[in-house]
Amino acid sequence: MPGVPAIEASWFDDDAGREAADPEIARIARDLGENGFAVLDFPDPEIETLAEEIKASLLPRFDFERWRRELWPKADGLRLQDAWSEVEAVRRIACNARILEILEALYGRKPFPFQTLNFPVGTQQHFHSDAVFFSSVPERFMCGVWVALEDIDDDNGPLLYYPGSHKLPIVTNDMMGWLADEEDNAEIQTHLTRVWQAEVRAGGFREQRFHARKGQALIWLSNLLHGGSRHLDTERTRWSQVTHYYFEDCAYWTPVESDVFYGRIAFREPVDVLTGRPVGNRYIGRDIAPDFIRSVRPSWMVPAPETPTAPEPAGPSPTGWRQRAAGIPGLRRLVRLARRRAAG
Protein backbone atom coordinates (compact mmCIF):
# COMPACT_ATOMS: atom_id res chain seq x y z
CA MET A 1 0.00 0.00 0.00
CA PRO A 2 1.59 3.34 -1.04
CA GLY A 3 2.83 5.56 1.77
CA VAL A 4 1.59 8.77 0.10
CA PRO A 5 -2.07 9.81 -0.17
CA ALA A 6 -3.08 9.42 -3.80
CA ILE A 7 -4.30 13.04 -4.00
CA GLU A 8 -0.86 14.29 -2.86
CA ALA A 9 1.17 11.95 -5.07
CA SER A 10 2.85 13.15 -8.25
CA TRP A 11 1.28 10.34 -10.25
CA PHE A 12 -2.33 11.06 -9.22
CA ASP A 13 -3.17 13.02 -12.37
CA ASP A 14 -1.97 10.13 -14.51
CA ASP A 15 -4.49 7.66 -13.12
CA ALA A 16 -6.14 6.69 -16.41
CA GLY A 17 -9.91 6.56 -16.54
CA ARG A 18 -10.54 8.35 -13.25
CA GLU A 19 -12.43 11.26 -14.84
CA ALA A 20 -14.56 8.99 -17.03
CA ALA A 21 -15.41 6.78 -14.05
CA ASP A 22 -16.60 9.62 -11.80
CA PRO A 23 -16.43 13.21 -13.12
CA GLU A 24 -17.36 14.71 -9.74
CA ILE A 25 -14.49 12.96 -7.97
CA ALA A 26 -12.19 14.07 -10.78
CA ARG A 27 -13.32 17.69 -10.32
CA ILE A 28 -12.79 17.51 -6.54
CA ALA A 29 -9.37 15.94 -7.09
CA ARG A 30 -8.30 18.75 -9.42
CA ASP A 31 -9.43 21.41 -6.95
CA LEU A 32 -7.73 19.71 -4.03
CA GLY A 33 -4.51 19.21 -5.94
CA GLU A 34 -4.35 22.83 -7.08
CA ASN A 35 -5.83 24.68 -4.10
CA GLY A 36 -5.80 22.27 -1.15
CA PHE A 37 -9.59 22.44 -0.80
CA ALA A 38 -12.72 21.64 -2.80
CA VAL A 39 -16.32 22.83 -2.44
CA LEU A 40 -19.34 20.59 -3.02
CA ASP A 41 -22.99 20.29 -2.07
CA PHE A 42 -23.20 17.93 0.88
CA PRO A 43 -24.43 14.63 -0.59
CA ASP A 44 -27.50 14.01 1.58
CA PRO A 45 -30.93 15.13 0.30
CA GLU A 46 -32.02 15.66 3.90
CA ILE A 47 -29.13 17.95 4.90
CA GLU A 48 -31.45 20.87 5.73
CA THR A 49 -33.49 18.66 8.05
CA LEU A 50 -30.31 17.33 9.66
CA ALA A 51 -29.08 20.90 10.17
CA GLU A 52 -32.27 21.87 12.01
CA GLU A 53 -32.12 18.73 14.17
CA ILE A 54 -28.55 19.56 15.18
CA LYS A 55 -29.42 23.15 16.06
CA ALA A 56 -32.42 22.11 18.14
CA SER A 57 -30.43 19.44 19.99
CA LEU A 58 -27.32 21.51 20.70
CA LEU A 59 -28.74 24.99 21.25
CA PRO A 60 -29.25 24.49 25.03
CA ARG A 61 -25.58 23.48 25.38
CA PHE A 62 -24.21 26.94 24.55
CA ASP A 63 -24.12 30.14 26.61
CA PHE A 64 -24.39 32.85 23.95
CA GLU A 65 -24.54 35.71 26.45
CA ARG A 66 -21.24 34.66 28.00
CA TRP A 67 -19.76 34.34 24.52
CA ARG A 68 -20.78 37.91 23.65
CA ARG A 69 -19.67 39.27 26.99
CA GLU A 70 -16.41 37.40 27.65
CA LEU A 71 -15.29 35.17 24.83
CA TRP A 72 -16.01 37.04 21.62
CA PRO A 73 -13.78 40.06 22.43
CA LYS A 74 -10.87 37.63 22.89
CA ALA A 75 -11.69 35.84 19.61
CA ASP A 76 -12.67 32.67 21.48
CA GLY A 77 -15.48 30.72 19.87
CA LEU A 78 -17.94 28.12 21.09
CA ARG A 79 -17.65 24.48 20.12
CA LEU A 80 -18.82 21.02 21.13
CA GLN A 81 -16.59 18.05 20.41
CA ASP A 82 -17.87 14.57 19.53
CA ALA A 83 -21.59 15.29 19.71
CA TRP A 84 -21.91 12.33 17.31
CA SER A 85 -22.13 10.08 20.38
CA GLU A 86 -25.34 11.85 21.48
CA VAL A 87 -26.97 13.32 18.37
CA GLU A 88 -27.76 10.99 15.48
CA ALA A 89 -27.89 13.84 12.95
CA VAL A 90 -24.27 14.72 13.77
CA ARG A 91 -23.23 11.11 13.32
CA ARG A 92 -25.14 10.83 10.05
CA ILE A 93 -23.25 13.77 8.56
CA ALA A 94 -19.92 12.32 9.74
CA CYS A 95 -20.67 8.87 8.30
CA ASN A 96 -22.11 9.94 4.94
CA ALA A 97 -21.44 7.11 2.49
CA ARG A 98 -20.74 9.35 -0.50
CA ILE A 99 -18.19 11.43 1.43
CA LEU A 100 -16.43 8.20 2.47
CA GLU A 101 -16.45 7.01 -1.14
CA ILE A 102 -14.93 10.28 -2.35
CA LEU A 103 -12.22 10.25 0.31
CA GLU A 104 -11.26 6.63 -0.40
CA ALA A 105 -10.89 7.44 -4.11
CA LEU A 106 -8.79 10.52 -3.32
CA TYR A 107 -6.49 8.93 -0.73
CA GLY A 108 -6.27 5.32 -1.89
CA ARG A 109 -7.09 4.02 1.60
CA LYS A 110 -10.31 3.45 3.48
CA PRO A 111 -11.24 6.50 5.61
CA PHE A 112 -12.97 6.63 8.97
CA PRO A 113 -14.39 9.65 10.84
CA PHE A 114 -12.76 10.01 14.25
CA GLN A 115 -13.91 13.41 15.53
CA THR A 116 -16.77 15.86 15.11
CA LEU A 117 -16.86 19.52 16.11
CA ASN A 118 -20.07 21.54 16.12
CA PHE A 119 -19.97 25.33 16.14
CA PRO A 120 -22.92 27.70 16.76
CA VAL A 121 -20.76 30.78 16.01
CA GLY A 122 -17.59 31.57 14.08
CA THR A 123 -14.36 30.20 15.53
CA GLN A 124 -12.31 33.39 14.88
CA GLN A 125 -9.34 31.04 14.97
CA HIS A 126 -6.03 32.17 13.50
CA PHE A 127 -5.10 30.35 10.33
CA HIS A 128 -3.19 27.14 10.95
CA SER A 129 -2.30 23.72 9.54
CA ASP A 130 -4.02 20.65 11.01
CA ALA A 131 -0.96 18.54 10.18
CA VAL A 132 0.77 19.87 13.31
CA PHE A 133 -2.03 18.65 15.59
CA PHE A 134 -3.65 15.70 13.77
CA SER A 135 -1.13 13.65 11.91
CA SER A 136 -0.31 10.16 10.78
CA VAL A 137 2.57 7.97 9.71
CA PRO A 138 2.71 7.91 6.73
CA GLU A 139 2.01 11.61 6.89
CA ARG A 140 -0.94 13.54 5.40
CA PHE A 141 -3.48 10.71 5.79
CA MET A 142 -5.90 13.09 7.51
CA CYS A 143 -8.42 15.55 6.17
CA GLY A 144 -11.40 17.62 7.27
CA VAL A 145 -14.88 18.13 5.90
CA TRP A 146 -16.71 21.29 6.97
CA VAL A 147 -20.47 21.65 6.41
CA ALA A 148 -22.48 24.90 6.61
CA LEU A 149 -25.66 24.38 8.62
CA GLU A 150 -26.91 27.87 7.68
CA ASP A 151 -26.03 30.60 5.19
CA ILE A 152 -22.74 32.32 5.96
CA ASP A 153 -21.43 35.70 4.81
CA ASP A 154 -18.81 38.21 5.91
CA ASP A 155 -20.79 39.23 9.00
CA ASN A 156 -21.06 35.86 10.76
CA GLY A 157 -17.53 34.52 10.59
CA PRO A 158 -16.85 32.67 7.33
CA LEU A 159 -14.01 30.21 6.92
CA LEU A 160 -10.81 31.64 5.54
CA TYR A 161 -8.00 29.77 3.80
CA TYR A 162 -4.93 30.26 1.64
CA PRO A 163 -5.17 28.36 -1.68
CA GLY A 164 -1.99 26.47 -2.51
CA SER A 165 -0.56 26.59 1.02
CA HIS A 166 -1.04 22.82 1.37
CA LYS A 167 2.13 22.43 -0.73
CA LEU A 168 4.29 24.07 1.94
CA PRO A 169 6.52 21.86 4.11
CA ILE A 170 4.82 20.64 7.28
CA VAL A 171 6.22 22.50 10.29
CA THR A 172 7.90 20.12 12.75
CA ASN A 173 9.46 20.57 16.18
CA ASP A 174 12.96 19.68 14.97
CA MET A 175 12.62 22.14 12.08
CA MET A 176 11.85 24.90 14.56
CA GLY A 177 14.42 23.86 17.13
CA TRP A 178 12.20 23.26 20.15
CA LEU A 179 11.40 20.32 22.39
CA ALA A 180 7.75 19.71 23.15
CA ASP A 181 8.67 18.57 26.66
CA GLU A 182 10.28 21.94 27.42
CA GLU A 183 7.82 24.36 25.89
CA ASP A 184 4.64 25.89 27.22
CA ASN A 185 1.66 25.17 24.95
CA ALA A 186 0.76 28.86 24.62
CA GLU A 187 4.34 29.71 23.62
CA ILE A 188 4.36 26.98 20.99
CA GLN A 189 1.10 28.34 19.57
CA THR A 190 2.64 31.82 19.39
CA HIS A 191 5.70 30.55 17.55
CA LEU A 192 3.64 28.47 15.13
CA THR A 193 1.50 31.49 14.35
CA ARG A 194 4.61 33.52 13.54
CA VAL A 195 5.88 30.75 11.26
CA TRP A 196 2.59 30.49 9.35
CA GLN A 197 2.40 34.27 8.97
CA ALA A 198 5.96 34.30 7.59
CA GLU A 199 5.11 31.50 5.15
CA VAL A 200 2.07 33.40 3.86
CA ARG A 201 4.10 36.58 3.34
CA ALA A 202 7.04 34.80 1.73
CA GLY A 203 4.88 32.68 -0.55
CA GLY A 204 2.57 35.50 -1.59
CA PHE A 205 -0.51 33.47 -0.63
CA ARG A 206 -3.84 35.32 -0.77
CA GLU A 207 -6.62 34.86 1.74
CA GLN A 208 -9.98 33.64 0.47
CA ARG A 209 -13.26 33.37 2.39
CA PHE A 210 -16.00 30.82 1.95
CA HIS A 211 -19.42 32.50 1.74
CA ALA A 212 -21.30 29.26 2.03
CA ARG A 213 -24.91 28.38 1.38
CA LYS A 214 -26.65 26.16 3.88
CA GLY A 215 -25.77 22.60 2.93
CA GLN A 216 -22.51 23.36 1.15
CA ALA A 217 -19.40 21.47 2.24
CA LEU A 218 -15.66 22.02 1.97
CA ILE A 219 -13.02 19.28 1.97
CA TRP A 220 -9.50 20.38 2.86
CA LEU A 221 -6.12 18.68 2.92
CA SER A 222 -4.30 18.39 6.25
CA ASN A 223 -1.61 21.01 5.57
CA LEU A 224 -3.86 23.72 4.11
CA LEU A 225 -3.60 26.94 6.11
CA HIS A 226 -7.15 27.78 7.21
CA GLY A 227 -9.01 29.47 10.06
CA GLY A 228 -12.06 31.51 10.96
CA SER A 229 -12.56 35.20 10.20
CA ARG A 230 -13.97 37.70 12.70
CA HIS A 231 -17.62 37.12 13.66
CA LEU A 232 -18.83 40.70 13.23
CA ASP A 233 -22.55 40.44 13.98
CA THR A 234 -22.84 38.87 17.43
CA GLU A 235 -26.63 38.72 17.17
CA ARG A 236 -26.28 36.12 14.42
CA THR A 237 -25.24 32.50 14.70
CA ARG A 238 -22.95 30.56 12.36
CA TRP A 239 -23.88 26.91 12.74
CA SER A 240 -21.50 24.44 11.15
CA GLN A 241 -20.01 20.99 11.59
CA VAL A 242 -16.48 19.76 11.05
CA THR A 243 -15.64 16.07 10.76
CA HIS A 244 -12.03 14.96 10.85
CA TYR A 245 -11.08 11.75 9.04
CA TYR A 246 -8.13 9.42 9.34
CA PHE A 247 -7.30 6.50 7.02
CA GLU A 248 -6.62 2.84 7.68
CA ASP A 249 -3.23 1.22 8.27
CA CYS A 250 -1.55 4.27 9.81
CA ALA A 251 -0.07 5.34 13.11
CA TYR A 252 -1.93 8.34 14.55
CA TRP A 253 -0.17 10.98 16.60
CA THR A 254 0.22 14.64 17.61
CA PRO A 255 3.61 15.88 16.31
CA VAL A 256 3.66 19.18 18.19
CA GLU A 257 3.46 17.27 21.50
CA SER A 258 6.11 14.68 20.58
CA ASP A 259 9.90 14.44 20.83
CA VAL A 260 10.38 11.33 18.72
CA PHE A 261 14.15 10.97 19.04
CA TYR A 262 13.96 11.28 22.80
CA GLY A 263 11.44 8.45 22.80
CA ARG A 264 8.34 10.59 23.45
CA ILE A 265 5.48 10.08 20.99
CA ALA A 266 2.01 11.47 21.64
CA PHE A 267 0.11 8.61 20.03
CA ARG A 268 -3.58 9.04 19.41
CA GLU A 269 -6.02 6.16 19.81
CA PRO A 270 -8.91 7.32 17.64
CA VAL A 271 -12.44 5.93 17.78
CA ASP A 272 -14.18 5.13 14.50
CA VAL A 273 -17.47 7.05 14.53
CA LEU A 274 -18.90 4.43 12.16
CA THR A 275 -18.46 1.59 14.65
CA GLY A 276 -17.91 3.34 17.97
CA ARG A 277 -14.78 1.22 18.49
CA PRO A 278 -11.12 2.24 18.85
CA VAL A 279 -8.87 1.94 15.81
CA GLY A 280 -5.47 0.45 16.50
CA ASN A 281 -2.23 2.06 15.43
CA ARG A 282 -0.35 0.29 12.63
CA TYR A 283 2.96 0.79 10.90
CA ILE A 284 3.42 -0.60 7.37
CA GLY A 285 0.92 -3.36 7.87
CA ARG A 286 1.88 -4.32 11.42
CA ASP A 287 0.07 -3.53 14.66
CA ILE A 288 1.81 -1.27 17.17
CA ALA A 289 1.51 -2.86 20.61
CA PRO A 290 -0.48 -0.90 23.23
CA ASP A 291 2.34 -1.50 25.73
CA PHE A 292 4.76 0.28 23.41
CA ILE A 293 2.33 3.17 22.94
CA ARG A 294 2.06 3.59 26.70
CA SER A 295 5.82 3.38 27.16
CA VAL A 296 6.63 6.26 24.80
CA ARG A 297 3.88 8.69 25.73
CA PRO A 298 5.10 12.09 26.95
CA SER A 299 5.28 12.46 30.72
CA TRP A 300 2.22 14.71 30.91
CA MET A 301 0.11 11.94 29.35
CA VAL A 302 1.24 9.25 31.80
CA PRO A 303 -0.21 9.01 35.36
CA ALA A 304 2.33 9.59 38.10
CA PRO A 305 3.74 6.30 39.44
CA GLU A 306 2.52 5.17 42.85
CA THR A 307 6.05 4.32 43.99
CA PRO A 308 9.31 6.13 43.26
CA THR A 309 11.23 4.93 40.26
CA ALA A 310 14.96 4.89 39.70
CA PRO A 311 16.31 8.01 37.99
CA GLU A 312 17.18 7.78 34.34
CA PRO A 313 20.88 7.69 33.44
CA ALA A 314 22.40 11.10 33.05
CA GLY A 315 22.62 12.31 29.49
CA PRO A 316 22.92 15.46 27.46
CA SER A 317 20.37 18.10 28.36
CA PRO A 318 19.18 19.64 25.08
CA THR A 319 18.53 23.35 25.11
CA GLY A 320 15.14 24.78 24.19
CA TRP A 321 14.37 27.83 22.12
CA ARG A 322 14.97 30.19 25.08
CA GLN A 323 18.69 29.34 25.10
CA ARG A 324 19.08 29.59 21.33
CA ALA A 325 19.91 32.58 19.20
CA ALA A 326 17.32 35.31 18.93
CA GLY A 327 14.49 34.55 16.52
CA ILE A 328 13.05 31.18 15.56
CA PRO A 329 15.55 28.54 14.39
CA GLY A 330 14.58 27.19 10.99
CA LEU A 331 12.35 30.12 10.06
CA ARG A 332 14.66 31.38 7.29
CA ARG A 333 14.68 27.90 5.78
CA LEU A 334 10.87 27.80 5.77
CA VAL A 335 10.68 31.26 4.19
CA ARG A 336 13.04 30.17 1.41
CA LEU A 337 10.99 27.04 0.81
CA ALA A 338 7.76 29.05 0.71
CA ARG A 339 9.19 31.46 -1.86
CA ARG A 340 10.48 28.58 -3.94
CA ARG A 341 7.11 26.79 -3.89
CA ALA A 342 5.24 29.98 -4.80
CA ALA A 343 7.58 30.60 -7.73
CA GLY A 344 6.82 27.10 -9.02
N, C-alpha and C positions, 0 to 999 in steps of 0.2 A: 504494500500500500504506500503510495507516494507520501513523502514527508512535507509536502507543500500543498496548501489549499489550491484546488484547480483554478479558482478565480484569480489567484495571485501568482500563478505559474506562467512562465514565458510562453509555454506551448498551448495555453488555453484557447487562444484565438484560432489555432490550427485544428481544433477538434472537428473533423469533417462531419457534416450532417446535423450539427447541433441546432442551427437556425431553422432548418427544414423540419426538424422533429418538434420543436417548440419555440415559435417566434417570440413569445413573451419572455421566456427564460433567456433567449439570446439577447433581447433588448435590455433586460436587467443586467445581464453579464457585461454588455458593452458599457453601460452607465457606471457599474461598479468598477470596472477596470480603469476607466478614464477618470472618474470623479471620486470614487470611494464610497458612493452612496447611489441608491436608486429609489425612485418614487413609484408607487403602484396603488391601485385601489385595493383595500384589504379584501381578500377573497372569501368573504362570507356574506351571503345575501341578507343575513339578519344582523349585520354589524351595528346598525342604528339601534335596534332593540337591545343588543348586548351592551352598547354604550349607556343606555338609560338604566339598565339593570345594575351596572357597575356604579353609576352615580348614586342611585337610590340606596344601594347597599353600603357604600363607603362614606357618604356624606356625613353621617353622625360621628365618624372617626376623626374628623378634622376640626380644629379650633381656628376658624378664619379670623376672628377678632384678634386673637393673640398674634396671628401671622401679620395682620396689618399693623398692629401696634409695636411688636417687638422684632419679628423675624424679617419682614419685608425690607425695612431700612438697611439691614445688614446683608441683604441679598440671599438670605436663607429661605429655601422653599419648603413645601410640605410634601411628604411622600409616605407611602405605605409599601413595605417590602413583602413579597410572597403572599399576597392576598389570594392567590390561586388556591391555597389550601382551605379557604373559607367561602369563596365566591365562585360559583361554577362559571359565570360569564367571563371572569378573568382567566380561568383555566382554559376555557374554550378558545379564547383568542390566542393564548400561548401555544396551544396544541393544534392549531389549524393545519389540516392535512396538506393543503396546497402550499402553504409557507414551508412546511417541512420538505415537500417535494422539490421546491425551488432551491432551498438551501443545500439539499443533497446533490442536486445537479451542479450547483456552483462550486461546492467544496470537495466533491468526490468522496465524502464520508457521510455516514448517517448522523444527522443532528439530533440533539435533544434539548428542550428548554429546561434551564436550571434555575432561573430567577425571574420574578416579575416585580415591576415597580409601577405603582399607580400614583399619579400626580393630579391634584385638583387645581393647582396653580402652576405658573412657570417656575422652573428651577432656578433661574438666574445664575446658573453655574458657569464658572469660567471655562473656556474651551480647553479640552484635554483629550488625551488618547486613552481608550479603555485598555490597550495592550499593557499598560503599566500595572493595572489593577486586576484585570481578568486575563490570564494568559494560559498558554498550553505549551507542551512539548510533544510534537513539533509546534513551533510558534504559529500564531495567526489563525488557529482553528477555534475562533470565537467571533461572534457577530451579534449585533443588536437589531431588533425590529421595533420601531416606534409607531404607535397608532394614535391618530387624533380622534378623540371621543366627542369633540365639538369643533366648530369652525375657529380658526386661529389666525389673527392678524398681528400687526405691529404693536397693538396696545395690550395684548394679553400674553406676551412672552413667547414668541415663536422660537423654534429651534434655530440655532445658527451653526454653520459648518464651513470648512475651508476645502473646496474641491481640489483634489490632487494631493492633499497632505498625507493621504494614506501611504504614499510612496516614500515618505521620509523614513530614516532609520528609527527603529524603536529605541526609546531612551531607556538605558539600563543603569543600575547602580554603579557598576564598574566603569561605565563610560563617564559618569559624572564624578567619580572619585569619592563616593561616600559609602559607609556601611550602614545598613538598615538597623543594626543592633545598637548603633551609637546615636542615631539621629532622632530628633523629636518629629512626630508625624506632621505637625503644623509647619515646621521648618522645611521638611521634604516637599510638602505641597507648595510652599513659596518658591523653592528652587525649581521645581518642575514647571511652575507657571512661567518663570523667567525664561526657562529653556524653550518652552512652546512659543512664547512671544517672540523670542529671537529667531526661531525657525520660520515663523510666519513672515517677519520682516525680511529675513535674508532670502527666503524663497519667493517673495512677492505674491504670496497667496492672498486671495480676496474673499472676504466674508460674504456668505450668502445666507438668507433666511428662508425658512419654509413656511409660507402662508398656506396652511393646510385646510382643506375641506374636511368636515366630519366624515370619518371612514377612510381617509387616505392613510397610507403607511409609508414608512421610509426604512429601508434596509441599509445598514452601514457596516463597513469593514472595521476590524478591531483597532487599526491605527489611525483612522480618520480623526482629525481634530474637530471636535464638536462641543457644543454647550447650549446654554439657554440665555436668550437675551432678556433685557430688563422687562419686568411685568409692570407696565405703566399704569394701567387702569385697575386699581385694587378692588373695585366693585365687581369686576368680572372674574370668572373662573377660567381655567385652561386645562380641562380634563384630558388626560392622555394615559397611555399604557406603554411601558417598555418591557419587552421580553428579551433576555439574554440567552443565547444558545451556545453550547459547546458541541463537540463532535466526538464520535466514538474513537476508541483506541488511542487515547492521549493521556498524558499526565497533566493535571490541572493545578495551577499554582498562582501565587501573588508575587510577582518579581520584586516590587518595590519594598516588600517586607522580608526579602530573602537575602542571605549572604551565602551563595551556593558553595564557594570554595573555602568557606569556614564551616561547612557542614550544616548550614541552617537554611532549610527550604520550607516556605510557608505553603505547604500543600493544601489544596482545597479538596473537599469530599462532596461534590455536588449531588443533589437529588434530582432525578429525572421527573419533571412535572407530569409526564405522560403516565408513569407507573407509580410515582410516589416513593420509589426506592432509590437508595444511594447508588451512584455509579462509581465503580472502582477505578483507580488510577492504573494506567498501563503505559509501558514503554516499548515501542517497536514489537507489539504483539505479545508481550509478557506482562503479567500482573505485577504490580509493585506491592510488596507485603505491607499490611497495616502496621506491623511492628517497626518496619523501617521508616514509614511515614511519621510515626510517633517519635522515633529516635532523632529525627533531623528537624523537627519543628523548632522555630525560634523560642527562646526562653519565655517570652511573654505569652506564648500559646500553651505552655506546659504547666500543669498545676505544680505548686511547690512541693518538694518531697517531704514526707512525714518525718524522716530521719535524716540527719546530716550525711552528706556524701563527701567522698574524698575529693580534694581540689584537683583540678585538671593540671597536667604538667605545664610548667611555665613555657611560654613561647613568645614570639614577637607580638607586640601590641600595636596593631595598625592604627595610624592616625586618621581621624575623620576630617571633614571639610574645614572645621574650625582651625586646625593646625596647618592647613595647606596655604598656598599662595592666595592672595586676594583674588576674588572672582570665583567662577565655577569651573573646576577642571573639566576639560572635554568640551566646553561650550564652543570654542573656536572651531573645533573639528566638526561639530554639528552644524554650525553656520556654513562652513565650507561645503559640507554635504548637501545642505538645503539649497544653496545657490547652484550647485552642480546639477541637482535633480530638476530645479526649476528651468535651467537652461537647456535641459534635454540631453 
